[in-house]
Amino acid sequence: MESRTVPKSEIEVLSQEINDDFGSYRIRAGQRVHYLTMATDVFDEDTMCRPHLLISQLRDFPDEKWTRMEVSRRSDGSLTSVLSYEPLPAVKTIWHPETIDVLSLEKVKRHRSGVHEVLYSGLPAICKITCFGWQVPRIEHETYTYSVVEEYREPGDPVVAPAFLGHVTENGRVIGMLLEKLEGDFASMDDLPACREALENFHRMNMVHGDVNRHNFIVDRSKEPVHVLLVDFEHAEPYEESKALAELQSLLSELAETTGRGGSVVIVSSD
């Protein structure tokens, strides 16, 4: 009996990263997501970089619960592939009761690799995911930091971060988080007092932020006084007085930074 395959019309490259040696791809096939790797000499550069060309050249995908496929060429030039069914790395810090399948989220806008504005229950939200296994520690760390913020915040305490709406899953494993979409501007020098207050409130939660560039302070000017929330906790660390003092002292120069450092820049990856 011939095994079923997924029609090419139902295959989509969701993310890709290509270096000098290998191409790595995160691919939706029907309602499952798989991961594909190949050496950069398997196809020409144009095919490697353009999803619609690549999909048309690939062999059919088996309609099964495999996780990884490694594509190569035989000595006669024909394509061959090896499937793996081994579990993929996943975020282990699971503290929120809500889980959301990544394929159920409608993408609205791409901010950077692995970060999209999406629709969730009809409302805008920010989805942050690990596109490839080596990125799991970064998302793991930020997920943990949000759990600390939740743990330390008492009723009546000021809000210091966007609301954590739930864990994002892919084929059942946790790969990211869904966050409240904030409305506001990046901070400037004029916002120093409000940013300092927000950072001090974060320190009271037994953490230091670790990356206080102006793009990580979102200023809501619709309120009086203005309200500032912190975002992007990938570099957060447990509280140490010297580190907390250092980032408070660096705040003015960080808010004066106008080169774009810390903004959303993507160079080699796409999704």
N, C-alpha and C positions, 0 to 999 in steps of 0.2 A: 504494500500500500504506500503510495507516494505521500510524503509529509506535506502539510499545508505551509504556504509561504504568505508573507504580507505583501499586498499589492504595492508597487512603487508609488502610486498616488497617495498612499497613506504613510509614506516615510518622509521625515523632515529632520534636517540637521538643526538641533537646538543650540549647540555650542561647539566651537572648534578652537583648538590651539595648535599651531604649527611652528616647529623650530627647524633647525638645520637638519635634524636627523629623523624626527617622527612627526606624524600628524595624529592628533587625538580628537575624537569626535563624540559628542553626546547626541544620540539620535532617537527620535520618537518613531516607533513602528506600531501603528494602530494606537492602542491605549497602554502600551508599555514603552519604557525607555531603556535603551541599550547603549553600550560604550564600545567604540571601534578604534583600533590603533593600526597604523601601518607606517612602514619606512617611507621616507620622502621620495624614494626612487620607484615606488610602485606605480605612480601616475605622474604625469607632467605637472609642473607647478600650477598652471591654470586650473587643472582639474582638482588638485588638492585644495585649492583655496576657494573654489566656487561650488557651493553645495548642490546646485541643480545639475552641474556637470558630473560631480562625484556620484550622486545617487544613481544617475542613469548608467554609470559604468560598473557599479557594484553588482555582485551576485545577489540573488533573491535572499531575503531574510527569513529564516525559519520562524513560523508562528509558534514560538515556544518561550518558556521563561528563562532563557539564557541571559547572562549579564554582560560578558565581554566577547568581542570578536577580534582576532588578530588576522589581518589580511596581508598576504604576500604573493609573490609570483614564483611559479615553478621554473625550472631551467628552460622549459619550452616556451615560456612567456605567458602561460595561462594563469588565471587567478586561482588562489586557494585560500581557505580560511580555517581557523581553529576556534571553536567555541569554548567558552568557560561558563560554568554554572555556579561558580564560587560566589558567596555573598560579597557585596561591595562595602567599603568603609561607610560608616554612618555616624551621625551626631548621637552621642550617648546621653547628654544632659537633657533629659526630658522632664520638664517641671510644669508645663501648662497643660490644662485638660483638653485644649482644642488642637486637632490636627487637620490639615488641609492638603489635599492632593494637588501637586503643582500643575497637573494638566487641567485642573478645573478652573484655574485662574486665567482670566482674559488679560493679555498684555496690552497696556495702553502706551507706555513710553519706556524706552531703554535709557537708564542713567549711566551704567557702566557694566562691565562683565559681571554677570551674576546678580545684578540689581536692576529691578524693573518696577515701574508703577503698574499696578494691576487693578482689576475690579474684584472686590470680594463682597458678596451679598449686595451687589449694586453700588458699593461705595469704593472710592479710591483707597489704595493701601500700597505699601512698599514691600516687595518680596525680595529677600536676600537669600541666595542659595549657593551651595558649593557645586560648581559645574563639573569638577573632576576630583578624584579621590584625594590628591595631595592638598586640596584646599580645605578639607574637613577640619583640621585643627583650628583654622581661623574662625570658622563658623561656630565650632564647638566653644571656643573661648568667648565669643560675643554672646552666645546663648547663655552661657554660665553667668556672664556679667549682668544680663537682664534679670536672671533669677536672683542675683544678689540685690539689685535695685528693688525688686519686688519684696524681698525678704526684709530689708531694712526700712522700707517706707512704712511709716505709721499713719493712721487716719489723721488727716489735717496737715500732714507734711506737704511741702511744695512738690509739685510734679517736676522731675528733672529730665525725663526722657519720653520718647513716644511710647504709646501703649503697645505692649507685646500681645498680638492678637492670636497667636498660635504657632505651632511647629508645622513646617512645610514638609510633605513627604513625597517620595517618588518610588513607585513599586512597593510601597509599604515602609521603606526606611526613611528616617528623618534626614533631610539634606539642608534644611534652612529654617527661616523664620518669616513670619508675616507681621509687619509693623504698621502702626497708624501713620498715615501720610500727613506730614506737618505742612501748614501753610505759613509762609514767612520769608524773610530775607536772610542771607548770610550776614554775620555780624561785621561791624566796622569799629573804628576807634571810639566813635561816639557811644557805642554800646558797652564800653568797658565796665561801668558799675554793675549793669545787669548781668553781664557775662561772668564777672567775678562772683557775684552772688550765686549764680547757677552752679559754678564750679565748686564753690565752698559747700553748697548743699550736697553735691555729688561726693565730696570728700567725707561728709558726715555719714555717708553710707558705707564707709570703710573701704573706699576705692580711690585710686587716682586715674585720671582719664588716659594719659599717655600720649595724646596727640591733639593738643589744643589749638590747631589751626582754625582760622576764621570760618571755614566751611563746615566745621563741626559744631557751630553754635547757630541755631535757627531762631530768628527773632520775629515774634508775632507783634507787629506794631498796631494791631487793631485794639489792643488792650492798653490801659493807662493805669500804672506804668507798664512799659513794654514787658513782655514775658519771653524768657529765653529757655530753650530746651537744648540738651546735648544729644548728639548722635554719634554713631560709629565708634563702638567700644572694642575694636579689634586689638587695641594696644593697652587696654585697661589693666591695672595691676592692683594687688592688695595695698591698702593704705600704708604709706611710710611718710612720716612728717617731712623729711628732707625732700622727697619727690613731690609732695603736695605743695610745699613752699616754692620749689623750683618752677612748677608749671604756673603757679599764681604770678610769680615774678616775670615769667616769659609772656604773660598774656597780652600786655600792651604791644610788644613788638610783633606778636603773632597776628593781632587784629589790624596792625598797620601794614601787613604783608599784602601786596597787590600783584604779585607775579603769577597768581593762579595756583601756587603750590598748595596741595591738599585737595584741589578740585577733582572733578570726575574726568580723568583722562584714560583712554584705552588705546594701547599701542599694538599688541600682537594677538589679542584674542577677540572672538566675536561670539555672540549668542543672542 
